[in-house]
Amino acid sequence: MEELQWNRRRFLFHAGTGLWVGAPASGFQQAKTSTVNIRILDGGTKKPVAARVRLVDARGSEVTPLGRNAEPLKGAVQGDVRFQSRGYFYTNGNLTVRAEALPLRYTVLRGYEYQITEGTLTADAVKDRGATIELRRWSSVGRNGYFSGDVHIHHISPKTCRLEMDAEDLDVAHILTSDFTADQHEFEGRLNANSGGGRYIYVSQEFRHDHLGHMCVLDLKKLVQPVKPMQKEHYPLHLSACDSAHAQGGNVTWAHFPSWPGVESPLDVVMEKLDGVELLSVLDPRETALFMSNVVPEAQANHGLHLWYRYLNCGFRLTASAGTDKMTTFVTVGSNRVYVQVAGDFTYANWMRALRKGRTFVTNSPLLDFKVNGRDPGDVIDVSSGRPVVRVEASVQSQLRYDRLEIVVNGAVVADSSPSGMRHSAAIKLEYPVSDSCWIAARVLEDSATYRSRQVNLRAIHQARGTLHGDYYGTRRPETVFAHTSPVYVLREGRPIRSEEDAEYYVRYLESAIAWLEKEGKFARPSDKAATLEAFRTGQRLYRRRAAEAAERRKRGRSA
């Protein structure tokens, strides 16, 4: 419940959001000047910092800083942002407003590791034509070697991207040129010149096909062909594009996996061509796929999160990654991000090296710490026979409230904890008995039932009414608060992880894909169609082999 009090000289505001509300900017007498300068400072260094700012007057109308377009967001594709009917301006640390606009309610954000600061600037609180708002860093993930990245950005120049990165406290940005963009000239095969000061920008590529699927191809030295136009036929398959990327040291992640698993993703996984999946991007991971869902067997129950779990259960090590797929001004850079734990100095090369090793968690606000036997995500732990037990530890803090921290083993929740306190903190310590090889991860979830009861459509683009996350961070569609680590893989006596049920599921998925290609596929020549269908049948054979391995292990276990 918001409380507003208004008289001729003062405006007080209180919001029951569970967020820390900043004190009014320091000052005293009513300003006698026509303008007011607002400085945004780092509370630790006392130096100006870039940030994202929202200003609202006593009538609830948005206030535009001087020198800025009052409607910068109509038709624009980069710069300031607007989402859920809220407009924000990027600043390098200094804004100027007309004094007559006071009092002003402000919201200032700088990524996930600085305190969301909300408060009111009154006419009484202005000194020497200016006011100061301090932002305080509350998270220590950087000291633990974690650095954040958005691996999926479009329609933004590197120079503008750098301003937005600084304002969102984002460490690594991958701008992806593609068949629908006009920025191929920005690709250099190396770090962009706008990098520096601990911020790294790399222009790479999204390789796309509207049916087969989309892939984020990172760290390229040369573009994977064809770039333009998008290939219309269903041959050659993405397998060749993956090979082209890997031959030059590139990294291949399935793009916006929850919304677009596509026709080919199970084939690319079983052929071991993918390095990871973009688990957090475009669509809440627990929502049913938007595109090509007719190819996904039992699609309603097999959302992106469950499909990823099924791959992991088959023994594939797929790193969790994240990106915004930013194309418009209602998406903020880094609103979906992947944190990567870097060994040694923070450099772009070390960040990519750690990404490849799976040392990640993805998030849209919560900050996770997770270890198994003191080992980090992406690690493999071998345990012996007998009755081995591993120590699982997870903790999380978040500025945005959520409902549960959970430990997940092979897709099943084995422990959970509810948050408490100002930072919505939760922790789990668990001794987990390992009966067979498994993967273990931690995740953070906000329940979506409340939003659904308010008729919030989590699948609709750019809504005026949405989620708590969407009040502060712009994404393509409303998202619940979410975070997930990549797994730690625990192998008992060296046996690979196997699941008969999940392998057989992907046999059915590829059968559905074959049926769709038989009916809808476009091929330049009959031999292309034959090669495509044979590749999918090969994929089925490989999944059946993994299913048979799981069945044989189960039989041996029963007879032991």
Secondary structure, DSSP 8 states (H G I E B T S, - for coil): --EEEE-SS-EEEE--SSS------S--S---SSEEEEEEEETTT--B--EEEEEEETTS-B---TTS-SSTTSS--SSSEEETTEEEEEESSEEEEEGGG-SEEEEEE-TTTB--EEEEE-GGG-BTTEEEEEE-B---GGGGTEEEEEEEE-S--HHHHHHHHHHHT-SEEEEEE-TT-S-GGG--SSB-TT-BTTBEEEEEEEEEETTTEEEEEES-SS--S--SS---SS-S-HHHHHHHHHHTT-EEEETTTTT--TTTHHHHHHTT--SEEEEESSS-TTS--SSSTTTSTTTTT--HHHHHHHHHHTT---EEEE---B-STTS-TTSSEEEEE-SSS--HHHHHHHHHHT-EEEESS-EEEEEETTB-TT-EEEE-SSS-EEEEEEEEE-SS--SEEEEEETTEEEEEE--BTTTTBEEEEEEEE-SS-EEEEEEEE--SHHHHHTT--TTSSS-SS--HHHHHS--SS----EEEE--EEEEETT-----HHHHHHHHHHHHHHHHHHHHH---SSHHHHHHHHHHHHHHHHHHHHHHHHHHHHHHHHHH-
